[in-house]
Amino acid sequence: MNILRKSLDTDPSSPMAVWGHLILRASIGVMIFYIHGWHKLEGGLAYVQHGTPWTLAKEVTQADEGSTRRRTHDAIRRCHGISRLFS
């Protein structure tokens, strides 16, 4: 019962809140790395160990101008659509 009472404490500097924030931040960081970085790490290790082509540098340096312009246009359209919902 004491741990339940501590978990319901509203003080953000309490030890339970601090540990909760730490666990939340660490788990979100691991999830983001797994989704966005794991394949890049595997590609880098394969490049170092076996010399297989690593396309990360190519992907970073060759930004397709058309797709960048298209993504920007799509983002602007979405922002206008969202602003219409709130006006």
C-alpha atoms as a printed R data frame, in Angstrom:
   type eleno elety resid chain resno       x      y       z
1  ATOM     1    CA   MET     A     1   0.000  0.000   0.000
2  ATOM     2    CA   ASN     A     2   2.899  2.332   0.731
3  ATOM     3    CA   ILE     A     3   4.273  2.057  -2.846
4  ATOM     4    CA   LEU     A     4   0.827  2.889  -4.246
5  ATOM     5    CA   ARG     A     5   0.630  5.958  -2.044
6  ATOM     6    CA   LYS     A     6   4.134  7.024  -3.159
7  ATOM     7    CA   SER     A     7   3.245  6.544  -6.815
8  ATOM     8    CA   LEU     A     8   0.246  8.856  -6.453
9  ATOM     9    CA   ASP     A     9   2.372 11.672  -5.006
10 ATOM    10    CA   THR     A    10   2.148 14.818  -7.159
11 ATOM    11    CA   ASP     A    11   5.602 16.162  -6.263
12 ATOM    12    CA   PRO     A    12   7.721 15.949  -9.456
13 ATOM    13    CA   SER     A    13  10.960 15.783  -7.457
14 ATOM    14    CA   SER     A    14   9.883 12.759  -5.428
15 ATOM    15    CA   PRO     A    15  12.020  9.623  -5.873
16 ATOM    16    CA   MET     A    16   9.162  7.655  -7.469
17 ATOM    17    CA   ALA     A    17   8.584 10.402 -10.064
18 ATOM    18    CA   VAL     A    18  12.304 10.717 -10.775
19 ATOM    19    CA   TRP     A    19  12.645  6.955 -11.299
20 ATOM    20    CA   GLY     A    20   9.504  6.921 -13.426
21 ATOM    21    CA   HIS     A    21  10.871  9.679 -15.673
22 ATOM    22    CA   LEU     A    22  14.195  7.866 -15.954
23 ATOM    23    CA   ILE     A    23  12.534  4.601 -16.967
24 ATOM    24    CA   LEU     A    24  10.239  6.398 -19.426
25 ATOM    25    CA   ARG     A    25  13.092  8.311 -21.072
26 ATOM    26    CA   ALA     A    26  15.333  5.247 -21.278
27 ATOM    27    CA   SER     A    27  12.601  3.064 -22.781
28 ATOM    28    CA   ILE     A    28  11.653  5.706 -25.372
29 ATOM    29    CA   GLY     A    29  15.325  6.179 -26.267
30 ATOM    30    CA   VAL     A    30  15.794  2.448 -26.773
31 ATOM    31    CA   MET     A    31  12.631  2.278 -28.878
32 ATOM    32    CA   ILE     A    32  13.740  5.181 -31.111
33 ATOM    33    CA   PHE     A    33  17.175  3.607 -31.550
34 ATOM    34    CA   TYR     A    34  15.615  0.253 -32.427
35 ATOM    35    CA   ILE     A    35  13.284  1.774 -35.015
36 ATOM    36    CA   HIS     A    36  15.660  4.292 -36.605
37 ATOM    37    CA   GLY     A    37  19.192  3.151 -35.853
38 ATOM    38    CA   TRP     A    38  19.437 -0.617 -35.591
39 ATOM    39    CA   HIS     A    39  19.651 -1.250 -39.348
40 ATOM    40    CA   LYS     A    40  22.296  1.462 -39.656
41 ATOM    41    CA   LEU     A    41  24.362 -0.190 -36.937
42 ATOM    42    CA   GLU     A    42  24.018 -3.580 -38.631
43 ATOM    43    CA   GLY     A    43  25.087 -2.073 -41.964
44 ATOM    44    CA   GLY     A    44  28.100 -0.407 -40.371
45 ATOM    45    CA   LEU     A    45  29.197 -3.603 -38.645
46 ATOM    46    CA   ALA     A    46  28.811 -5.585 -41.872
47 ATOM    47    CA   TYR     A    47  30.915 -2.950 -43.658
48 ATOM    48    CA   VAL     A    48  33.671 -3.147 -41.045
49 ATOM    49    CA   GLN     A    49  33.686 -6.951 -40.762
50 ATOM    50    CA   HIS     A    50  33.045 -8.096 -44.329
51 ATOM    51    CA   GLY     A    51  33.490 -5.025 -46.509
52 ATOM    52    CA   THR     A    52  29.916 -5.114 -47.789
53 ATOM    53    CA   PRO     A    53  28.644 -1.855 -49.315
54 ATOM    54    CA   TRP     A    54  27.257  0.530 -46.726
55 ATOM    55    CA   THR     A    55  24.675  2.862 -48.226
56 ATOM    56    CA   LEU     A    56  24.326  5.234 -45.271
57 ATOM    57    CA   ALA     A    57  26.848  7.783 -46.565
58 ATOM    58    CA   LYS     A    58  25.249  7.622 -50.004
59 ATOM    59    CA   GLU     A    59  21.765  8.151 -48.537
60 ATOM    60    CA   VAL     A    60  22.928 11.147 -46.519
61 ATOM    61    CA   THR     A    61  24.890 12.877 -49.293
62 ATOM    62    CA   GLN     A    62  22.430 12.323 -52.128
63 ATOM    63    CA   ALA     A    63  19.323 14.187 -51.080
64 ATOM    64    CA   ASP     A    64  16.850 14.066 -53.934
65 ATOM    65    CA   GLU     A    65  15.729 17.637 -54.573
66 ATOM    66    CA   GLY     A    66  12.336 16.614 -55.931
67 ATOM    67    CA   SER     A    67  11.447 14.457 -52.956
68 ATOM    68    CA   THR     A    68  12.613 17.160 -50.526
69 ATOM    69    CA   ARG     A    69  10.436 19.720 -52.271
70 ATOM    70    CA   ARG     A    70   7.504 17.281 -52.289
71 ATOM    71    CA   ARG     A    71   7.886 16.536 -48.565
72 ATOM    72    CA   THR     A    72   7.998 20.256 -47.773
73 ATOM    73    CA   HIS     A    73   4.877 20.879 -49.852
74 ATOM    74    CA   ASP     A    74   3.062 17.984 -48.133
75 ATOM    75    CA   ALA     A    75   4.047 19.300 -44.692
76 ATOM    76    CA   ILE     A    76   2.758 22.776 -45.542
77 ATOM    77    CA   ARG     A    77  -0.531 21.301 -46.777
78 ATOM    78    CA   ARG     A    78  -0.924 19.321 -43.559
79 ATOM    79    CA   CYS     A    79  -0.274 22.429 -41.464
80 ATOM    80    CA   HIS     A    80  -2.913 24.356 -43.394
81 ATOM    81    CA   GLY     A    81  -5.354 21.490 -42.921
82 ATOM    82    CA   ILE     A    82  -4.711 21.407 -39.168
83 ATOM    83    CA   SER     A    83  -5.047 25.182 -38.856
84 ATOM    84    CA   ARG     A    84  -8.460 25.005 -40.551
85 ATOM    85    CA   LEU     A    85  -9.644 22.605 -37.851
86 ATOM    86    CA   PHE     A    86  -8.945 25.152 -35.120
87 ATOM    87    CA   SER     A    87 -10.259 28.251 -36.847
